[in-house]
């Protein structure tokens, strides 16, 4: 059997898996570990899925995607960017993860390098390894809000570099790259002829920092592939409904890989995605406002603490808490929280070396639960520091 993904999976989620086991055994556990929206999705999107199923939309779908979905995605991106996006530039995917895998399988091969800012989402190493390419971390600093710079990226480039994988807003850090930062990074990619793969699943969840996509920048669209879904924005992770937006000449190559993986999707879900992107939904607006309020509530629980420090995220649905003053790793502190306080968090080290000495907290609980959990986490960190 292949060992290309060995060590890149379950260990990252060990604390979360242990929390699930304890909850199944009847113990009360507070989960701040996974980014699964807890608020209801738009009713009209669900209604469309049901209507399409009952209407017979249950057969094989086109490999690139059903026309109604491609048109809706292209219109959505055209409105966002103010530039025309053709449906021929879109490939429907089974969520963002499937989209990223499709893109990397299309763009790289064994011996190529993919540059990834660190900290990074936990599955990125596996995605790159599955494509046969080599994963290259680009370190960022907590003191810079984990914003990757053009200089840091250029320092990591070698003759084998082919792709820069960006995630903005970032999971886990909440960093949102500005237009100026995107343009400077784009200049580096132009000089070194790198593809830009943009994971934009949190694009609709920003808190005062305007979202900017390299796909929306005219000078970068020819080398950018933007990947996203309605999993987070519309609270529909189980639908596995997403897309890739790409330069026109790349789309046929993406379709070849997509058909080798899934050979189409569910037409009734594609119909539902079209409604999700074509209409305004009060549920979506409430979700974004709720996550912003929750972030403020949770961050405020750490105000004034030197043992556990948190800053307001610029986007996404997570907060990184710096616990380096405790002298513990994020992994050690996460196990302490579950064992002594029944709070489940993600160790920062699950997201790369750049997450060391941090924990990641999700915003997928009521504000009162988050604030109470934050107060307990702060107290635990302060107790460790006091007893050092």
N, C-alpha and C positions, 0 to 999 in steps of 0.2 A: 504493500500500500504506500501511497505517496505520503511523505512527511513534511511537505512544503508549508503546511499550516500548523505544524506542531508547536505547542507553547503559545499560540496566538489567540486562544479562545477562552475557555471556561475559567481559567485562573483569574482573569480580570474581574469576573463577576462573582467571585467566591463569597464575599460578604453578603451580597444580595441574595444568592442562592441559599445561604444559611438562614437569612431572615425569612425567606419563604418557607423553609422547613419548620422553623419555630412557629410561624403563624399557622401553618397547617396543623401543628400539634396543639393549638389552642392558646398560645401565648399572645399577649398584646404587644404588637410591634409597630413602631412608627416608621414608615418607608419614605425616605428622602433620596432614593437611589436611582429611580428610572424616570425618564422623560416621557411618560405616557399621559396625555391630557386627561384630566378628571372631569372636565366640563362637557356638557352635551353638544353633539355636532348639530349642524343646521338641519332642521326637520325637513325642509324642502329637498335636500340632497338625499336623505333616506327615502322620502316619498318617491323620488325619481327612480331610485334603484329598485324599489318594489314594483313600481309601474312597469319598468322595462323588463323585469323578470316575468311578470304576468303577461306582458305583451309579446313574449317569445324571444327576447334578446338573450338567448342562451347558447347560441352556436359559436363556432370558431370566429375569432376576430382577425382582422388584418394584422400582419406582422408588425407594421409600422404603427398601427393604432387605427381605431375607427375615426372616420372623417369628422364626426361631430366633436370628438375629443381633441383631435389635432387642431381644428378650427378654434375651439375655445381656448386652448393653451396659447396658440399663436396670438389671438386677440388680447389675452391677458398680458402677455409679454410686450406686445406693441403698445398697449396703454401705459404700462409701467415705464418703458424706455422712451416713448415718444418717437420711436422709429419702427418702420414696418418689419414685422417678423412673419415669414411665410409658413403655412402649415407644412410645407415640404422640408422645413428645417427642424421639425419636431418628431421625436420618437416617443411613443407612450411606453412606460415601464411599470413594473410591479413595485412601485415605491422608489425612494431615493437610493436605498442600498443596491437594489437591482440595477438602477440607472448608473451608479458609480462603477459597479462591476462591469457592466456592458461597455462603458466608456474606456476603462483601463484595458479590457481585453481587446478593444479596437485599436488603441493608440500605442501600446507598448508590447515588448516581447522580452525574452530572456536576455539579460545583460544590460537592458535599459535601466535608468534610475528615475524614480519619482520623488520629488522634493515635497516634504510635508512639514508645515510649522508645528512645533512642539510646545505645549500640549496639543493633542489631537484626539479626535473621536476614537473610541476603543477598537472599532472594527477596521480602521484604515490599514493597519499593518497586515491584517489578513487579506484585505482586498488587493493590496499591492503584491503580496506573496502569491496569491492565486493567479495573478496575471503573468507570473514568471519574472517580473521586474524586481529591482532592489529598492527597498525603502530607505530614504535618506532624511533624517530628522534635521529640521532647521530650528535651532533653539531660540525661544523668545524669553522675555524677562517679566516677572510679576511686577517689577517696578515700572515697567512700560505698559502696564495693563494687558500684557501678553499680546501686544500688537507686533506682528512681524513686519520687518522693514525690508526695503529693496536691498539695502546693503547686506543684511543677514542672508537673504536669498542668494545674492550674487556670490557671496563667500562660499556657499555650499555647492555651486555648479561645477560640474566636471564635463569632459567630452561625452560622457555617457548619459548626461541629464536629458530627459525628454519631456517631462510633465511636471508642472507645479500644481499641487492639489491644495486649493484654498477652501476654507470653511468660514463664511461670514454671513450672519452672526455665528460666533464660534460655540460649539459644544466641545469642551466643557467651560471655556473661560468667559463667555459672554462678550468677547471683543467684537466690535463692528468696524471694519476697515473703511476709512473715509475715501471720498473720491480722489483726493490728492494722493493718498497711500496706494490706491488701486492703480492710478496712472503711473506712479513711480515704479511700482512692481511690474507693470506692463511694459515699461521701457526696458527693464532688465530682460524680460521674456522675449521682447523683440530682438534685442542684441544677441541673445543666445538661442533664438529660434525654439522656444519652449511652448508647448501647449499649456493652456490654463484650464484646469478643471475646477469649476466652482460649485461647491455643495451649498445650496441656498435654501435648505429646508426650513430655516428660521427667518426667512426674509421678511415675513409679515409680523414678526415679533421684535420690534425695536423700541427703545425707550429714550427718545430724545436724540439719538444718533442716526442720521439719515442712512438708509440702506443704499449701497452702491454695488452694482454688479459689473464685473469686467465685460460681460456679454452686452451690457447696455452702453458701453463706451465705444464709439464708432471706430476708433483706432485699434481696438482689441477684439472686436467681434470675430474677425477672421481666424483667430487662434484660440477662441474660448468655447468651451462646452459647459453649459449651465445645467445643473441637475437639481430637481426639487420634487415636491409632492404636496398632497393635502393632508398628510398625516398629522402634522403639528398645527398648521394654520386653521384647519377645519375639524380638528379632534377626531380624525378618522384613520388611525394607524392600521387598523385591521382591514381596511379596504385595499391596502397596497396599491395605491393609485398615484403615479408620478410621471415624470417626463424628463427628456433630455432635449435641450435646445442647442443646435450646433450649426457650424457653417454648412451651407447647402451641399458642398461636395463630400462632406463627411457622413451625411445621413445614410446613404445606401450601405456604407460599411458598418454603421451601427446596427442597421436592420438585420444584416447577416448574422451578427452575434446575438442579437435579441431573439431571432427565430431559432437559433441553435439552443438557446437556454429554455425558452418558454413557448415558442410558437404561438404567440398571441396571448391575449388576456381575456377578461370577462366583459362582453359588450355592455351588460347592464351596469357594471361599475364605471365603465368609460362614459356612459350616458350621465351617471351621477356626477362624475368629475366635471363634465361640461356645465352642469347646473351650478356646481360649487364655484367655478371660476367666472361664470357669466352673470351672476346675480350678487347683489349685496345681501348679507345675512347678519341679522342682529346678534346671533350666537357667536359669530366670528369676532365682532366688535367687542362683545362682552368678554370673550376669552382673552383677547389682547390686553384689555383694561385690567382684568383680574390678575394676570401674570405680572403686570407692572406694579400693581398695588401689593401683591404678595412679595415681590422682590424688595420693595421699600420696607415692608413689615419685617421680613427676615433679616435684612441687612441692619436694621435699627437695633435688633437684639444684640448685635456685636459692637455697637457704638461705644467707644472709649476703652475697649479691651485691647491689651497688647499681647495677650496669649492666643487669642483667636480673632483674626482681622478679616473683615469682608468689605468689598466695595460693590456698589450698585452695578449690575451688569448693563452693558449697552444694548443687549438684545438676548434672545433665546429664552430658555426656561430653566437656567441653572445659575448657581452662585458658587464660586470658588472661595473657600475659607482657608486662610494662611495660618497653619498651626506650627510653624517652624520654631517658635519660641518654646514650645513644649519639649523640644529635643527628640520628638518622636517622628517617625515617618507617617505619611498619610495612611499607609496600610496598617501600621500598629495602632494608630489612633482610631481608625474605623473599626477594628476588632474590639478595641476598648469600649467604644460607644455601643456596639451591639451586645457585648457581654455584660456590661455594667448598667446600661441605660435603655436597652431595647430600642435603640435608634439605628436605622440602617442607612448608611451613606456609601458613596463610592470613594475609594482611595484615589488620591490624585495620581499616584503612580500607574493606575490603570490606563491613564491617558498619555503616557510617555514620561521620560525623565524630567521634562519641564514641569510636571505636576507634583514632583516630590515635595513632601512637607505640606501638602494641601489635601483637603477633602472637597468633594463636589456634592452640593445639595440641590435637589430638584424642587421646583416650585409647584408640584402637582398635589398640593394639599390646601385645605382652607387656611386663610391667613392666620387665624387663631392657633391652629395646630403648628404652623411654621414658626410663629413667634415663640411659642412655648418650647418647641424643640430647639430652636436657636438659643434660647436662654439656658437650657440644660447643656447644650454642647459648649457654650461659652464657659459655664461653671466647671465643666469637666476639664477643659483646657487650663483654666486658671488654677484649678486644684493641682494639676500636674506641675505647672510652673512654680507654685508656692512650695511644693514638696521636693523640688529638685535639689 
